[in-house]
Amino acid sequence: MIGELLSGMAHSTGPGFVGVSLIFIYLAWIVVIGCVRVREAMKEDHH
């Protein structure tokens, strides 16, 4: 699925390439923030 998206991105127009890149960055940001929140919650539970 991701390979298909990357292949399509490579053959798309400039704005399409930028849009898909921004979607990947946004999803990565969501995962990073989720991990940070989980880590903070785990620290609070161990008092």
C-alpha positions in Angstrom: 0.0 0.0 0.0 2.7 2.5 0.9 4.8 1.4 -2.0 1.9 2.1 -4.3 1.5 5.5 -2.8 5.2 6.3 -3.2 5.1 5.1 -6.8 2.2 7.3 -7.6 3.9 10.2 -5.8 7.0 9.8 -8.0 4.9 10.0 -11.2 2.7 12.9 -10.0 2.8 16.6 -10.6 4.8 19.0 -8.4 1.8 20.0 -6.2 0.8 16.3 -5.9 4.3 15.4 -4.8 4.3 18.2 -2.2 0.9 17.2 -1.0 1.8 13.6 -0.4 5.0 14.6 1.3 3.1 16.8 3.6 0.7 14.0 4.5 3.7 11.8 5.4 5.1 14.5 7.6 1.8 15.1 9.3 1.3 11.3 10.0 4.9 11.1 11.4 4.2 14.2 13.6 1.0 12.5 15.0 3.0 9.3 15.8 5.8 11.3 17.5 3.3 13.4 19.6 1.5 10.2 20.6 4.7 8.6 21.8 5.6 11.7 23.8 2.2 11.7 25.5 2.4 8.0 26.3 5.9 8.5 27.8 4.6 11.5 29.9 1.6 9.5 31.2 3.9 6.6 32.2 6.1 8.9 34.2 3.1 10.3 36.1 1.9 6.8 37.0 5.3 5.9 38.6 5.3 8.4 41.5 
